[in-house]
Amino acid sequence: MMAERVAVGVDIGGTSIKFGLVRDDGTILHQTSNPTHAEEGPDGVLMRVAVGVRSLPGMDQSGVAGIGVGVPGMMNRHGEICHPPNFPGWEVEPVAKKLRRMLETDLPIAVENDANVAGYAEAYAGTGSSDRDFLFVTLGTGVGGCIIQDGRIWHGGGGGAGEIGHITVDMHGQLCNCGSRGCLEAYIGQRYMSDLARTRLQRIPDSMLHAMIAAGEELSPKTIDEAAQSGDEFAVGFLAEMGEILGAGLASALNMCDIRLVIIGGGMSRADRFLLEPARKSLQARVLKSIAPYVELRPARFFNDAGMIGAALLAMR
């Protein structure tokens, strides 16, 4: 019987780096995480990646097939990660080359955009495993996207296809880290959403979120969803508005690409009732009538682990 294949998956996020030893069916055998410290620049972050990879059990054995890394930012045709908007000091970075030198390894190193590896996990072993074409959207520090076409990641002409987070939903809207205004990410990205909620809460003294914050909880989309589940009117209305904005952005993407399925990943994909259900209604109201009967929005299978799993699966491809 053939031995199971195992690879390392690394998901570099805006606040934390996740590391996992992953089997070829998507099962996580071991996982850990460390803070990103993006302010340290590309070499500082990648050194943290190297330290985390070395610390995984079994890295000194021959059974590891490779190392996969998901990184925010567009990957160009040379395999370099370009200008990730939430990572100061990053320009055009040869991530695989630098990691190979830091790790002093001959193992294959696969590098891909973070949303693309998460989408690949859902295509290979997750919610989209029975579908050949879909749009994957991950809701995290930023808003990433991946287009799966015929079961494979579609990169577009220069490697940046699927960046739905930078679809404009309000041309005079909030400033985004990418430099533009009114991007979807500038509303639905976790930091932006939290900042917007914090500003509006100043005018809503009776929201239970004030008590939650006073008790030491951090204001975040997760906290807002918890308040909504407890019946807080501000939280319910705020998430419904964010869901409507999300649905509008998704409708633009589906109308343009003639895609019928959207899979939503990231931590906020668990907020099905208060965020995703308003997004479904907004999406359905805005897509073209020719595709409206077939449009579907589903939560992802792997949630926050999708990037780590997908990166490992790509390393075994």
C-alpha positions in Angstrom: 0.0 0.0 0.0 1.3 3.5 -0.9 2.3 5.6 2.1 0.2 8.8 2.6 1.7 11.9 1.2 2.3 14.9 3.6 3.3 18.5 3.0 3.8 21.7 5.0 1.2 24.4 4.5 1.9 28.0 5.5 -0.7 30.7 5.4 0.7 34.2 5.9 -2.0 36.5 7.2 -2.1 40.1 8.3 -2.0 39.3 12.0 -0.8 35.7 12.2 1.1 33.0 10.3 -0.4 29.5 10.3 1.6 26.4 9.9 0.4 22.9 9.3 1.5 19.4 8.4 -1.3 18.3 6.0 -2.2 15.0 4.4 -3.1 14.7 0.8 -6.8 14.4 1.6 -6.7 17.7 3.4 -6.5 16.3 6.9 -4.4 18.4 9.3 -2.0 16.3 11.2 -0.4 19.1 13.2 -0.8 22.9 13.3 0.4 25.9 15.0 0.5 29.7 14.6 2.7 32.7 15.4 2.2 36.5 15.1 3.1 38.0 11.7 4.6 41.3 12.7 4.2 42.6 9.2 5.9 45.9 10.3 9.2 43.9 10.2 9.1 43.9 6.4 9.4 41.0 4.0 12.7 39.5 5.3 11.5 39.7 8.9 8.2 38.0 8.1 9.8 35.3 6.0 12.4 34.6 8.7 9.4 34.0 11.0 8.0 31.6 8.4 11.3 29.7 8.3 11.4 29.4 12.1 7.8 28.1 12.2 8.4 25.6 9.4 11.5 24.2 11.1 9.6 23.8 14.4 7.0 21.5 12.8 7.3 17.8 13.9 8.7 15.5 11.2 10.5 18.2 9.2 13.8 16.3 9.7 12.3 13.2 8.1 12.1 12.3 4.4 8.3 11.9 4.2 7.5 15.6 3.6 6.7 16.1 -0.1 7.1 19.9 -0.1 6.3 23.3 1.4 3.4 25.4 0.2 3.0 29.1 1.1 0.0 31.4 0.7 0.9 35.1 0.7 -1.3 38.2 0.3 -0.7 40.1 -2.9 -0.6 39.3 -6.6 1.8 36.6 -7.8 3.3 37.5 -11.2 4.4 35.0 -13.9 7.9 34.8 -12.3 6.4 33.5 -9.1 7.1 36.7 -7.2 4.6 38.3 -4.8 3.8 41.9 -5.8 2.8 44.8 -3.5 0.5 43.2 -0.9 -1.5 46.2 0.3 -1.5 45.3 4.0 2.2 44.5 4.3 4.5 47.6 4.6 7.8 47.4 2.8 6.8 44.6 0.4 7.3 45.4 -3.3 8.2 42.5 -5.7 9.4 39.7 -3.5 10.9 36.3 -4.7 9.4 34.5 -1.7 10.3 30.9 -2.7 13.9 31.9 -3.4 14.3 33.7 -0.1 12.7 30.9 1.9 14.9 28.2 0.2 17.9 30.2 1.3 16.6 30.7 4.9 15.6 27.1 5.3 18.6 25.6 3.5 16.3 23.0 1.9 16.0 21.1 -1.4 12.3 20.5 -0.8 9.9 21.9 -3.5 8.5 25.3 -2.4 5.2 26.3 -4.0 4.2 30.0 -3.5 0.7 31.3 -4.4 -1.6 34.1 -3.5 -3.3 33.5 -0.2 -6.9 33.6 -1.5 -5.9 31.3 -4.4 -4.6 28.6 -2.1 -7.7 28.8 0.1 -9.9 28.5 -3.1 -7.8 25.5 -4.2 -8.5 23.8 -0.8 -12.2 24.2 -1.4 -11.9 23.0 -5.0 -9.9 19.9 -4.1 -11.4 18.8 -0.8 -14.0 21.3 0.3 -17.4 22.8 -0.5 -16.5 23.2 -4.2 -15.1 19.7 -4.7 -18.1 18.7 -6.9 -18.1 21.9 -8.9 -15.7 22.8 -11.7 -16.3 26.6 -11.7 -16.8 29.0 -8.9 -15.7 32.2 -7.3 -14.1 31.8 -3.9 -14.0 34.8 -1.5 -12.2 34.9 1.8 -13.2 37.4 4.4 -10.2 38.2 6.7 -7.9 41.1 7.4 -8.5 41.9 3.7 -11.0 40.5 1.2 -9.4 38.1 -1.2 -10.8 36.2 -4.1 -10.0 33.2 -6.4 -11.6 32.1 -9.6 -11.7 28.4 -10.1 -12.1 27.5 -13.7 -12.5 23.8 -14.7 -11.1 22.8 -11.3 -8.0 24.9 -11.6 -6.9 28.4 -10.3 -7.4 30.9 -13.1 -4.6 33.5 -12.8 -5.6 35.9 -15.7 -3.1 37.7 -17.9 -0.6 38.8 -15.2 -1.4 36.6 -12.3 -3.9 38.8 -10.4 -7.3 37.4 -11.4 -9.9 37.2 -8.7 -9.1 40.3 -6.7 -12.7 41.0 -5.8 -11.7 42.9 -2.7 -10.8 45.8 -4.9 -14.0 46.0 -6.9 -15.4 49.5 -6.4 -18.7 49.6 -4.5 -18.6 53.4 -3.9 -16.4 55.5 -6.1 -16.3 58.3 -3.4 -16.2 55.9 -0.5 -13.7 54.9 2.2 -10.0 55.0 1.5 -8.5 51.5 1.0 -4.9 50.5 1.7 -4.5 49.8 -2.0 -4.8 53.6 -2.6 -8.2 53.6 -4.2 -11.6 54.6 -2.6 -14.7 52.6 -2.1 -13.2 49.1 -2.5 -15.2 46.2 -1.2 -12.4 45.5 1.2 -12.6 49.0 2.7 -16.0 47.9 4.1 -15.9 44.1 4.6 -12.2 43.7 5.6 -12.0 43.0 9.3 -10.0 46.1 10.3 -12.2 48.4 8.2 -15.4 46.9 9.4 -14.3 47.2 13.1 -13.2 50.8 12.6 -16.5 51.7 10.9 -18.5 50.0 13.7 -16.4 51.8 16.3 -17.2 55.2 14.7 -20.9 54.5 14.5 -21.1 53.1 18.0 -20.4 56.6 19.4 -23.9 57.5 18.4 -25.5 54.3 19.7 -25.1 54.4 23.5 -27.5 51.6 24.2 -25.8 48.9 22.2 -24.6 45.9 24.2 -21.3 46.2 22.4 -20.3 48.9 24.8 -20.6 46.6 27.7 -18.7 43.8 25.8 -15.9 46.2 25.1 -15.8 47.5 28.7 -15.6 43.8 29.8 -12.3 43.5 27.8 -13.6 42.1 24.5 -12.0 43.5 21.4 -14.4 45.1 18.9 -14.3 42.8 15.9 -16.7 41.3 13.3 -16.8 38.2 15.5 -17.9 40.3 18.5 -20.5 42.1 16.4 -21.9 38.8 15.2 -22.1 37.6 18.8 -24.0 40.8 19.8 -26.3 40.3 16.8 -27.1 36.7 17.9 -28.1 38.2 21.3 -30.5 40.6 19.6 -28.5 43.8 19.6 -30.3 46.0 17.0 -27.2 48.0 16.1 -25.2 44.8 15.4 -28.0 43.2 13.4 -28.5 46.3 11.2 -24.7 46.9 10.8 -24.0 43.3 9.6 -27.1 43.5 7.3 -25.6 46.6 5.7 -22.2 45.0 5.3 -23.9 41.9 3.8 -25.7 44.1 1.3 -22.5 45.7 0.2 -20.8 42.3 -0.1 -23.7 41.0 -2.2 -23.4 44.0 -4.5 -19.7 43.3 -5.1 -20.4 39.7 -5.7 -23.1 40.5 -8.2 -20.7 42.6 -10.2 -18.2 39.7 -10.4 -20.8 37.1 -11.3 -22.4 39.3 -14.0 -19.0 39.9 -15.5 -17.6 36.3 -15.4 -20.9 34.3 -15.8 -20.1 32.4 -12.7 -23.1 30.8 -10.8 -21.5 29.7 -7.5 -19.8 31.7 -4.8 -18.1 30.1 -1.8 -17.3 32.3 1.2 -14.4 31.5 3.5 -12.6 33.1 6.3 -13.8 33.6 9.9 -16.8 35.7 9.0 -18.2 32.9 6.8 -19.6 31.6 10.1 -21.9 34.6 10.3 -24.4 33.0 8.0 -27.6 34.4 9.4 -26.6 38.1 9.9 -24.0 38.6 7.2 -24.3 36.0 4.5 -28.1 35.8 4.3 -28.3 39.6 3.6 -25.5 39.1 1.1 -27.6 36.3 -0.7 -30.6 38.7 -0.9 -28.4 41.5 -2.2 -26.7 39.2 -4.7 -29.9 37.8 -6.0 -31.4 41.3 -6.4 -28.5 42.5 -8.5 -27.4 39.6 -10.8 -28.6 39.5 -14.3 -32.0 37.7 -14.8 -30.3 35.2 -17.1 -28.3 33.7 -14.3 -30.4 34.6 -11.2 -32.2 31.2 -10.9 -28.8 29.4 -10.8 -26.8 31.6 -8.4 -25.8 30.1 -5.1 -23.8 31.3 -2.2 -22.3 28.7 0.2 -20.0 28.9 3.2 -16.6 27.2 2.9 -15.8 23.9 4.5 -12.4 24.8 5.9 -13.0 28.3 7.3 -9.8 29.8 8.7 -7.7 26.7 7.8 -8.3 26.8 4.1 -5.2 28.7 3.2 -2.9 26.4 5.1 -4.6 23.3 3.7 -4.6 24.6 0.1 -0.9 25.6 0.3 0.0 22.1 1.4 -2.1 20.5 -1.4 -0.5 22.8 -4.0 3.0 21.6 -2.8 1.9 18.0 -3.5 0.4 18.8 -6.9 
